[in-house]
């Protein structure tokens, strides 16, 4: 895959967040912003993402993982 900004090579990976105690967690997409901790843990409609990073310019492009039917 080529970078849409500079035509460099894109590498597939995942973005992670470091939460309490520096435990890595993968980012996920959800339809609405959680209003509190209860919503965060009970969010049913969240889906993991993956990201391509350009090895030349650092541009990031993220996509949802589509689950097989």
Residue frames as a rotation matrix with the C-alpha (Angstrom) as fourth column:
UNK 1
0.589 0.808 0.000 0.00
0.808 -0.589 0.000 0.00
0.000 0.000 -1.000 0.00
UNK 2
-0.434 -0.729 0.530 1.32
0.736 -0.626 -0.258 3.46
0.520 0.278 0.808 -0.90
UNK 3
-0.457 0.181 -0.871 0.98
0.645 -0.608 -0.464 6.60
-0.613 -0.773 0.161 1.24
UNK 4
0.417 0.697 0.583 -1.62
0.909 -0.336 -0.247 9.03
0.024 0.633 -0.774 -0.17
UNK 5
0.865 -0.111 -0.489 0.55
0.061 -0.945 0.322 11.99
-0.497 -0.309 -0.811 0.96
UNK 6
0.251 -0.890 -0.380 4.06
-0.789 -0.416 0.452 11.11
-0.560 0.187 -0.807 -0.28
UNK 7
0.675 0.131 -0.727 3.78
-0.613 0.648 -0.452 7.69
0.411 0.750 0.517 -2.03
UNK 8
-0.484 -0.825 0.290 6.04
-0.846 0.358 -0.395 6.06
0.223 -0.437 -0.872 0.58
UNK 9
-0.499 0.252 -0.829 5.41
0.078 0.966 0.247 2.52
0.863 0.058 -0.502 1.84
UNK 10
0.110 0.631 0.768 2.63
-0.881 -0.295 0.369 2.04
0.460 -0.717 0.523 4.41
UNK 11
-0.812 -0.386 -0.437 3.12
-0.108 0.836 -0.537 -0.48
0.573 -0.389 -0.721 7.24
UNK 12
0.249 0.965 -0.083 0.12
-0.169 0.127 0.977 -2.12
0.954 -0.229 0.195 8.96
UNK 13
-0.817 -0.453 -0.356 -0.07
0.268 0.249 -0.931 -2.03
0.511 -0.856 -0.082 12.75
UNK 14
0.328 0.906 -0.267 -2.28
0.751 -0.079 0.655 -0.98
0.573 -0.416 -0.707 15.66
UNK 15
-0.258 -0.291 0.921 -2.38
-0.349 -0.861 -0.370 2.15
0.901 -0.417 0.121 17.82
UNK 16
0.001 0.244 -0.970 -2.28
0.794 0.589 0.149 1.44
0.608 -0.770 -0.194 21.54
UNK 17
0.412 0.142 0.900 -3.10
-0.418 -0.848 0.325 3.57
0.809 -0.511 -0.290 24.56
UNK 18
-0.565 -0.572 -0.595 -1.16
0.377 0.462 -0.802 3.23
0.734 -0.677 -0.045 27.79
UNK 19
0.460 0.798 0.388 -3.61
-0.139 -0.367 0.920 3.36
0.877 -0.477 -0.058 30.68
UNK 20
0.665 -0.155 0.731 -3.08
-0.746 -0.185 0.640 2.96
0.036 -0.970 -0.239 34.43
UNK 21
0.443 -0.616 0.651 0.10
-0.226 0.626 0.746 1.08
-0.868 -0.478 0.138 35.33
UNK 22
-0.231 -0.568 -0.790 1.25
-0.863 -0.255 0.436 1.44
-0.449 0.783 -0.432 31.69
UNK 23
-0.313 0.253 0.915 -0.84
0.263 0.949 -0.172 -1.51
-0.913 0.187 -0.364 30.50
UNK 24
-0.908 -0.047 -0.417 -1.20
-0.358 -0.430 0.829 -1.32
-0.218 0.902 0.373 26.70
UNK 25
-0.112 0.909 0.400 -4.72
0.318 0.415 -0.853 -1.46
-0.941 0.032 -0.336 25.29
UNK 26
-0.767 -0.108 0.632 -5.78
0.639 -0.055 0.767 -1.40
-0.048 0.993 0.111 21.65
UNK 27
-0.776 0.514 -0.366 -7.92
-0.453 -0.857 -0.245 1.51
-0.440 -0.025 0.898 20.53
UNK 28
-0.586 0.682 0.437 -11.51
0.771 0.636 0.042 0.81
-0.250 0.362 -0.898 19.52
UNK 29
-0.895 0.385 0.225 -14.21
-0.195 -0.791 0.580 2.76
0.401 0.476 0.783 17.69
UNK 30
-0.573 0.792 -0.212 -17.66
0.722 0.365 -0.588 3.35
-0.389 -0.490 -0.780 19.16
UNK 31
-0.133 0.629 0.766 -20.76
0.841 -0.337 0.423 5.16
0.524 0.700 -0.485 17.89
UNK 32
0.703 0.409 0.582 -21.01
0.067 -0.853 0.518 7.58
0.708 -0.325 -0.627 20.81
UNK 33
-0.359 -0.840 0.407 -18.74
-0.318 -0.300 -0.899 9.15
0.878 -0.452 -0.159 23.37
UNK 34
-0.086 0.321 -0.943 -19.02
0.761 0.632 0.146 7.32
0.643 -0.706 -0.298 26.72
UNK 35
0.407 0.331 0.851 -20.44
-0.183 -0.884 0.431 9.55
0.895 -0.331 -0.299 29.48
UNK 36
0.404 -0.307 0.862 -18.67
-0.914 -0.102 0.392 7.74
-0.032 -0.946 -0.322 32.33
UNK 37
-0.634 -0.740 0.223 -16.80
-0.747 0.661 0.069 4.63
-0.199 -0.123 -0.972 33.45
UNK 38
-0.127 0.670 0.732 -19.97
-0.124 0.721 -0.682 2.55
-0.984 -0.178 -0.009 33.37
UNK 39
0.804 0.443 -0.396 -20.46
-0.396 -0.097 -0.913 3.36
-0.443 0.891 0.098 29.67
UNK 40
0.021 -0.886 -0.463 -16.82
-0.998 0.007 -0.060 2.57
0.056 0.463 -0.884 28.88
UNK 41
-0.790 -0.397 0.467 -17.05
-0.488 0.868 -0.088 -0.94
-0.370 -0.298 -0.880 30.33
UNK 42
-0.188 0.813 0.550 -20.57
0.217 0.581 -0.784 -1.65
-0.958 -0.028 -0.286 29.07
UNK 43
-0.020 0.143 -0.990 -20.15
-0.841 -0.537 -0.061 -0.27
-0.540 0.831 0.131 25.53
UNK 44
0.315 0.254 0.915 -21.49
0.115 0.946 -0.302 -3.04
-0.942 0.200 0.269 23.35
UNK 45
0.894 0.151 0.422 -20.97
0.423 0.026 -0.906 -1.51
-0.148 0.988 -0.041 19.93
UNK 46
0.447 -0.823 -0.350 -17.21
-0.656 -0.568 0.497 -1.00
-0.608 0.007 -0.794 19.94
UNK 47
0.967 -0.171 0.189 -14.98
0.254 0.712 -0.655 -2.36
-0.022 0.681 0.732 17.18
UNK 48
0.256 -0.949 -0.182 -11.18
0.423 -0.059 0.904 -2.65
-0.869 -0.308 0.387 17.04
UNK 49
0.921 -0.041 -0.388 -9.15
-0.332 -0.604 -0.725 -0.64
-0.205 0.796 -0.569 14.56
UNK 50
0.290 -0.918 0.271 -5.91
0.812 0.386 0.438 -1.11
-0.506 0.093 0.857 12.67
UNK 51
0.777 -0.093 -0.622 -3.66
-0.189 -0.978 -0.091 1.62
-0.600 0.188 -0.778 11.33
UNK 52
0.548 -0.665 0.508 -1.26
0.813 0.280 -0.511 2.03
0.197 0.693 0.693 8.45
UNK 53
0.645 -0.443 -0.622 1.82
0.060 -0.783 0.619 4.21
-0.761 -0.437 -0.479 9.08
UNK 54
0.926 -0.375 0.052 3.98
-0.005 -0.148 -0.989 5.70
0.378 0.915 -0.139 6.33
UNK 55
0.543 -0.798 -0.263 7.64
0.790 0.379 0.481 4.79
-0.284 -0.469 0.836 6.80
UNK 56
-0.263 -0.663 0.701 8.67
0.844 -0.511 -0.166 8.00
0.468 0.547 0.694 4.98
UNK 57
-0.475 0.119 0.872 6.51
-0.082 -0.993 0.091 10.87
0.876 -0.028 0.482 6.29
UNK 58
-0.995 0.037 -0.097 4.78
0.102 0.196 -0.975 9.32
-0.017 -0.980 -0.198 9.33
UNK 59
-0.439 0.898 -0.041 1.23
-0.831 -0.388 0.399 9.79
0.343 0.209 0.916 8.03
UNK 60
-0.912 0.223 0.344 -1.30
-0.021 0.813 -0.582 7.55
-0.409 -0.538 -0.737 9.86
UNK 61
-0.407 0.834 -0.372 -4.51
-0.798 -0.126 0.589 6.13
0.444 0.537 0.717 8.36
UNK 62
-0.832 0.120 0.541 -6.87
-0.344 0.653 -0.675 4.04
-0.434 -0.748 -0.502 10.51
UNK 63
-0.406 0.710 -0.575 -9.59
-0.566 0.299 0.769 1.55
0.718 0.638 0.280 9.55
UNK 64
0.176 0.550 0.817 -12.19
-0.930 0.364 -0.044 -0.51
-0.322 -0.752 0.575 11.41
UNK 65
-0.936 -0.338 0.096 -11.70
-0.305 0.917 0.256 -4.26
-0.175 0.210 -0.962 11.49
UNK 66
-0.056 0.934 -0.353 -14.66
-0.963 0.042 0.266 -5.74
0.264 0.355 0.897 9.66
UNK 67
-0.444 -0.035 0.895 -15.93
-0.542 0.807 -0.237 -8.90
-0.714 -0.590 -0.377 11.31
UNK 68
-0.931 0.095 -0.352 -16.74
-0.238 0.574 0.784 -11.86
0.276 0.813 -0.512 9.09
UNK 69
-0.094 0.980 0.177 -20.44
-0.990 -0.111 0.085 -12.68
0.103 -0.167 0.981 8.83
